[in-house]
Amino acid sequence: MKLHSIHDHPSGKFPPPNSPRKILVLFLFFILLTSIPFCLRSTSPLSLSSPPESDDISSLKSLEGSSKTCHVFNGTWVPYHEEPYYTNETCNLIIDQQNCLKFGRPDTEFLKWRWKPDECELPLFDAAQFLELVKGKSLAFLGDSVGKNQMRSLLCLLANVVYPEDVSDRYYSDTVYFKRYFYPDYNFTVGTLWAPFLVKSIESDSNGYSANSQMNLYLDEPNEGWLKEVEKFDYVIVSAGQWFFRPLMLHENGRFVGCSFCKQDNITDLTPYYAYRRAFRTVFRTLLSLDNYKGVTFLRTFSPSHFENGAWNEGGNCVRTRPFAREELKVDQYIWDMHSAQVDEFRAAEELARKKGLEFKMMDTTEAMLMRPDGHPNFYGQSPHRNMTIADCVHWCLPGPIDAWNEFLLFMLRTSQRTLDGKL
């Protein structure tokens, strides 16, 4: 936009100063124009069109009190040279699989970036404020190990104020996959509801379970593990992803309907996108159907892997040490296909939830994490359950870029609280 000043007069000259009143008017006009703030902003688009923005996100406002909408998930990573929130030496809740510093990652450049939304600022994580907001509440991460990855990040962020009690053995016999932590000073519980496919799954490979063995998925039946627990939680973050790229035999309405990655003749190939969409449809519809579920549901969108130089089981790795800039991104279509499947089902569920007085919110982290090929453990993580000759380019180092997910979470909780306060 061009601002017209006194220099834009048609004559190209100042009007003749033929009266003191005109001089005064010109002087005030000049002062007014020079006090108008303006800024220019330019961004480079992704190589594929960005995912559609959530109706939920359009209500998020800048924390500076501006009426301008802050699309907090649209942005880029900028240099940030402050110390990370925590390290492996200050937080003992990092599991070895994601403890990149402990296991010798030589570079620390991946810790020196912070997410910057295009039109506002994302506040730093404030552990004391988070704990006050969730006092008397409970939070579950429903899904796979990347969800557990986010939970570990949150535990370490909160450890700057207080450590939790591990009470997992009071609730579960399997305390590897099912975890529960309690903060007695805040009466706050955080835990995992392990369900990597979200729906009912049964191993079906005659050769036994392996990292790529075949599974039976029952796409319209929720996983019983989370179904019997979820009504106890006030906040539920639903996520899933990479498990859907293994061989899957798919069932609906009590019958076999096809497969994904099964490579068998005379069987309908329904693709992982079909299974992924149906699984999210089932989890959302189930939550909406439960009489005693009053929680706030968050969808945390698809978390991309960054294998280069081959697939995960073909020598692929992730050795980069810096984020991608927007103009460097070349996004595989499958990522947006997975993302779109989630978002479509979320939008349908969000509309139904609104009619029931329930809150559904979308934490759209996909674009941000596409830019962070440097944030994975690669070979700098240890696990008794993992073949150490295979790089881990799926999970995220702690500390690392995944800490931004909990900055997003706090931002959303604060925004919801201010919205609620405004209605009281």
C-alpha positions, 0 to 999 in steps of 0.5 A, a space after each residue: 500500500 502506498 501512503 500519500 504524503 505531501 510530496 504526492 501533491 499533483 504539482 510535485 511541489 508543496 502548496 503555497 504557504 499563503 496563510 498561517 492556518 494552512 501551515 499549521 494544517 500541513 504541519 499536523 498532516 505531516 505529523 499524522 502520516 509519519 506516525 502511522 506504523 506499517 510493515 512489509 512481510 513476505 514469505 516463500 510458499 511450501 513446494 506443495 500447498 500448505 495444509 488447510 487452516 483449522 477453524 479452531 486456529 482462526 480463533 487464536 489471537 496474538 498474546 500481545 492483546 492485538 485483535 489480529 489473528 495469529 495463525 501460530 502454526 504458520 511460520 519458520 524456524 529462526 536462530 535462537 542462541 539461548 540455552 535449551 529449557 533442559 538437558 540430559 543432565 538437568 532432566 532424568 526423565 529422557 528415555 535412552 532412545 531419544 537421549 541424543 546428547 547422552 549418546 554422543 551426538 557431536 553437534 548442538 546446532 539442532 538446539 539453536 532454533 526456535 519456531 517463529 509464527 509469521 504474524 506474532 510471537 510464540 511465548 516461551 514455555 512457562 512451567 509454573 503457568 502451565 501447572 496452574 492452568 492444569 491444576 486439578 486436571 488430567 492429560 492423556 497422550 493417546 496414540 503411538 510412541 511419538 505421542 510418548 515422545 511429546 509426553 517426555 518433553 512435557 515432563 522435562 519442561 515441567 521439571 524446571 518447577 517440580 518432578 512428578 511421581 511415577 505411579 504407573 505400577 498402580 494402574 498398569 501391569 505393562 509399565 513400558 507402554 503405559 505410563 502415569 505420572 502425578 504432581 501432588 502439589 497440583 493434583 495433576 496427572 499426565 499419562 499415555 494411552 498406548 494405541 499405535 493404530 488407535 483401533 483394535 489390532 491383532 498380530 497376524 504374521 505367521 513368522 511372529 512379530 517384527 518391525 515390519 510384520 503383518 497386522 490385522 486392523 479392525 477399523 471401526 472398533 476402538 482399541 480397548 486399552 484407551 476406551 476403558 480409560 479415556 473418560 477419566 481425562 480432562 485433556 486428550 491429545 490424539 496422534 498416530 502415524 508411522 505404524 500405518 506404513 506396515 503391512 495391514 489386513 483391514 476389516 470393517 463391519 465384521 468382514 475383511 475388506 482389503 489390505 495395505 502394503 500386503 503385496 498379495 494377489 487378488 486382494 484389494 489394495 486400500 492404501 494406508 490413507 484409507 486405513 488412517 482416515 477410518 482409524 481417526 474417524 473411529 476414535 473421534 466418533 467414539 469419543 463423541 459417543 461416550 456419555 461420560 467423556 467431557 474432555 478437550 480433544 486435541 488432534 496433533 497432526 502427522 509427524 513426518 520422518 526424514 529418511 534420506 539415502 534410502 528407506 528406513 530398512 534400506 540404510 536410510 539415515 538423517 544426518 542433517 544438522 540444520 532446519 530446512 528453509 521454506 524454499 528448500 522444502 520438497 514435500 512428498 505428497 504422501 505427507 499431505 495425503 496423511 495430513 488431509 485424512 486426519 484434518 477431514 475427519 477432525 473437521 467433521 468431528 469438530 462440527 458434531 462436538 460443537 453441537 454437543 458442547 465439547 471442544 475439539 482443537 487441532 495442533 497442526 505441527 506438520 509444517 513446522 516439523 517438515 522443516 526439521 530433518 536435523 531433530 531426529 536421533 539418527 544413530 544417537 539413541 539407544 533402545 533394547 527394543 530397536 535394531 541399532 543398525 537402523 537409524 531413528 528418523 521418526 522420533 525426536 531428540 530431547 531436548 529438541 524441536 519437539 519441545 515446540 509442541 508443548 509451547 503450542 499446547 500451552 499457547 492453546 490452553 492459555 487462549 482457551 482460558 482467556 476465551 472462557 474468562 471472557 464469557 464469565 
